[in-house]
Amino acid sequence: MPGNRVLTPIALADVQIEDRFWAPRLEAVRRVTLAEEYEQLRETGRIEALRLNWRPGQPNPPHIFWDSDVAKWVEAASYSLITQPDAQLAAKLDEVVDLFAAAQQPDGYLNSHFTVVEPEKRWTNLRDWHELYCAGHIIEAAVAHHQATGSDKLLRVACRYADYISTVFGRELGKKRGYCGHEEIELALVRLYRATGERRYLDLARYFVDERGRQPHYFDQEARARGEDPAGDWHGHDYRYNQSHLPVREQTSAEGHAVRAMYLYCAMADLAGETGDASLLEACRRLWQSVSGRRMYITGGIGSSARGERFTWDYDLPNASAYAETCAAIGLVFWAHRLLQVEPKAEYADVMERALYNGVLSGISLDGSRFFYVNPLEVDYQAYLHEMDLYGTSSIVPQRQGWFSCACCPPNIARLLTSLGSYAWSAGDDRILVHLYLGGRMHASLAGGKVSIAVESRYPWEGRVRLEVTPEVRNHFTLGLRLPGWCRRPELLLNGRQVDLAPLTRDGYCYLERDWQAGDLLELELPMAVERMVAYPEVTADVGRVALQRGPLVYCFEQADNGPRLQQLRLPGDAGLAAAYEPSLLGGVVAIEGQALRNDPAAWHGGLYCRQPATEVPVPVRAIPYYAWANREPGDMLVWIRGEA
Amino acid sequence: MPGNRVLTPIALADVQIEDRFWAPRLEAVRRVTLAEEYEQLRETGRIEALRLNWRPGQPNPPHIFWDSDVAKWVEAASYSLITQPDAQLAAKLDEVVDLFAAAQQPDGYLNSHFTVVEPEKRWTNLRDWHELYCAGHIIEAAVAHHQATGSDKLLRVACRYADYISTVFGRELGKKRGYCGHEEIELALVRLYRATGERRYLDLARYFVDERGRQPHYFDQEARARGEDPAGDWHGHDYRYNQSHLPVREQTSAEGHAVRAMYLYCAMADLAGETGDASLLEACRRLWQSVSGRRMYITGGIGSSARGERFTWDYDLPNASAYAETCAAIGLVFWAHRLLQVEPKAEYADVMERALYNGVLSGISLDGSRFFYVNPLEVDYQAYLHEMDLYGTSSIVPQRQGWFSCACCPPNIARLLTSLGSYAWSAGDDRILVHLYLGGRMHASLAGGKVSIAVESRYPWEGRVRLEVTPEVRNHFTLGLRLPGWCRRPELLLNGRQVDLAPLTRDGYCYLERDWQAGDLLELELPMAVERMVAYPEVTADVGRVALQRGPLVYCFEQADNGPRLQQLRLPGDAGLAAAYEPSLLGGVVAIEGQALRNDPAAWHGGLYCRQPATEVPVPVRAIPYYAWANREPGDMLVWIRGEA
């Protein structure tokens, strides 16, 4: 059911990942992350909450967004079972799914908080209270569970809930013309439509997206109904916070809470794809320019401010105070991936890859047990220690944590990584596109028959990718290979013969249309140089600085390799930098080594301030991939180092 | 009554300032600041509060530190009357002094808040409630009022209050072994001792200083008496906040609230001077190294963090978030000035001058009507506008304000500037020292007779200072001239003959011992070069940056001269810089002009991040004295500019 979409992602079940980079990551998620998250969900009462046993006066009441945490775990566990059977995990999943099913109310409503804690407040504060957001995550979980198990137990729950929601919300007389302050239901309903073929879910998604930001403003009316002044101050300050400041087609800059924005934009891309709505696609393109061109860290992190976890203004990308929530980078992957299906352009794939390998992957420790909620690009560890000592608190988070009271990120990264395979490939009737070079094998069914493609590569450490195409029968179709934006001079051999890429390349994909037969071999060479990246000068935080990038990976300097006070370092324009694979470092990474200069306190002869020029001494430096930082002893970290390109 | 002090400041009444730099500043304070502050004190209810008419249930109850704001105004107004008669001001002063006198309780207690709002809580929370702090400011006001008017009306009030306080606090049985969480009473009692000759006030000051930080800790006991857990969290977090973490002689680093620290250290210096207590002087020297060597901005601003308005840790001197409260820089002037009387060393005078001409003077607008509470070294004005738009609040303060709910700074800067003359000169039996080169005339009485010295200079714009010495009779004494630390090669002519400075110079003062006679002429030449100052490399905020300084003045770049986004500017090591007096700029300043490079967005051809080196284009730049910033249209400001020395 691709609707007007150009492409459909190859399903997770049809992609096997056998990849030296990803295999240990995914194994850690399966073995450690999913198990520990389940324990956290249990220990914090989130699973128990679904039993609806809480009664007024008891401690630990179910929180308004707890259901979403559990639902994201269900989604992640389901994906994991698609690629890796696991009886223990399946048993836990069954238990939780049963709890969700049992918690559903006779009218279809399903929310642990508003069923037992504040039942009288159901649907009275869509602006702040995440009810439809939680519903959306239950729906996504149901679709994934159905995909994974074939069981429709949770899917039926989701459909009943969605059907109930459609009796409450809409433009018809007697319904609330509302929508959720935290978007999610919209994209979830599109997924439910795709899973069930039921057009009404797509229509409801479209209603939620189209209604958003219209006047008279629903959140105004709703506030008045609660006896509140809609003009009174609230934590979001104004409706930009939840992207309801304007109808979505009139929005031109990415505003407000970054995760909410991403989930809305995902639904807009989905609806543009499903309905062919050109005005929605145009809005997506404008918002894409706003995010990727003016409001995104080099790591793919977005939402630079902790205040409101939000987008701020163009080029406001401070490094030490960067918020760059893991969930927001995940949302950016979701959105880029959806846009790729509507219009396959390298700009989407490049950002998707940038966010995935950097700002998303930094959110989880190498062993899968600990998480970053915020992903700064600079850490002063001494400042952290001093602040803890002086104030007992610090906004600096130099190490990953096992869990959060607001626990959105851990299960979110789990559901992305367990479904990673589905981000790599897309197919249309007569074509296959590869977006991410993951080692392994993919199976697709085209109009002309089945095709499988085996991929071998040491990506992202080396740029050589070997693709062996095996159609079941000789088959005429187009294979589109992404030529990553980070690569200056890609080369391609088809069955040993050099391909002239330029005439075949459109929007960053090289399209090979031919009769394919078993044994056809593509050898893609993507030379990976160490690049000194420079930011547009309006990003004043990065002026006079460079960030190292090699292939899709952004690098950083850590105290463990370079000592403290990384701001003393400078990388002159002529400093040689060499990349080498170090198998025993951080699970095996390509590190970048070279010689920098350090502004040397030992050579200082003045007081605190004096007229002498700084004395710089040469020092060896080592940079590691940003995703791998904070996996050794805690210390300073820096992405943008003083220096020249 | 100089006690063991080496020197005594020449009294304000004996110094006439006729100075092209200071005259308009002091005139603005007299004509505008004192009048507007009186209006603010009246309009906000602070003066009315002294009538003790407030009753429970009424709005606007007297706040615990309101009395101190009024008292500081009394002090400032008194100083102003010493140098400039003003009948209107004298009438207002009389009114306020009468109110203070009438508000004194039969037992001597005097505090508008604790008399009418919470009388049952008198002396129950010294840690947090500023009672003795307010008492100290009333005492300082009384001493100044007595000096100015000869009336002992307020001085008698102060003595009665101090005598009452000595019945409450002390080591004797039945007294509280307490001291104030906000120091001030200690230095005030030393002043009261000096004004009255009553040794008991010095002893009480010494008690408060000596008792501080001893175990068992008074604030612990006091908290328990209130039924609170002393280990529970409070806004200061721990006793470093109010410098009671250790007995004062064991303190080695400047900790906690910067204003409180300065006021304590003032009292320590005073007591060391009065009593010859070597251990107190040693503690002062250690703390001085901590402040001036490791925890002070180049502007003389101290207390780098808004959290707790406090000292943080060595070399933590961020520029944009610098707190650097005006009152703290004022306190640093107070402390340096007191240490100078105990041991005349240029390091104290250099810092006193640095703070005065930069971090203090920046606290008041050129017209005397508006004030900075915080004094950052970098302002991103666009960020301010965006934050106001997004959140309705911003921690960035790009412009001075007319008043503050916590109004300590405006009257504090008024009392410093109205008493400026007393900071310039000191005298001993047989010597006179000049610390600050203020144009005008000074009269001193030495053992050998009276001496007056006339000073002509265009300091701080030009480094030539002409001093004409006029003893009443031929007189053998020593004249010590400060050779400022900022000056590389000072030169001196005595009656037209070059003086060889080196053999005469000790601790930054050139001592000329001779028989002086009328008409003796000193011509001091202090060449003022534009200096590119560099910070010790552990100040990571300033690495790769320079600050311009000329004479005692630190410079800054403002958007009004240089356009926005000052971080795009770089001052290469070979950029020529020229200083020129501009009479129509900011009331007449020496501006520094030159050519810098700007990282040019217009020359950019990539996206948000790309591999191209930055394109720098030459641009003219102009720097103005830091004290004068924010007196034109609001905009960006920067002290530490990227560049090389």
Interface residues (C-beta under 8 A of the other chain):
Chain A: D233 H237 R240 S292 G293 R294 M296 I298 R307 G308 R310 T312 W313 D316 D380 Q382 A383 H386 L390 Y391 G392 E531 R532 M533 V534 A535 Y536 P537 E538 V539 T540 A541 V543 G544 A547 R565 Q567 Q568 R570 G573 N599 D600 P601 W604 G606 G607 L608 Y609 C610 R611 Q612 P613 A614 R642 E644 A645
Chain B: D233 H237 R240 S292 G293 R294 M296 I298 R307 G308 R310 T312 W313 D316 D380 Q382 A383 H386 L390 Y391 G392 E531 R532 M533 V534 A535 Y536 P537 E538 V539 T540 A541 V543 G544 A547 R565 Q567 Q568 R570 G573 N599 D600 P601 W604 G606 G607 L608 Y609 C610 R611 Q612 P613 A614 R642 E644 A645
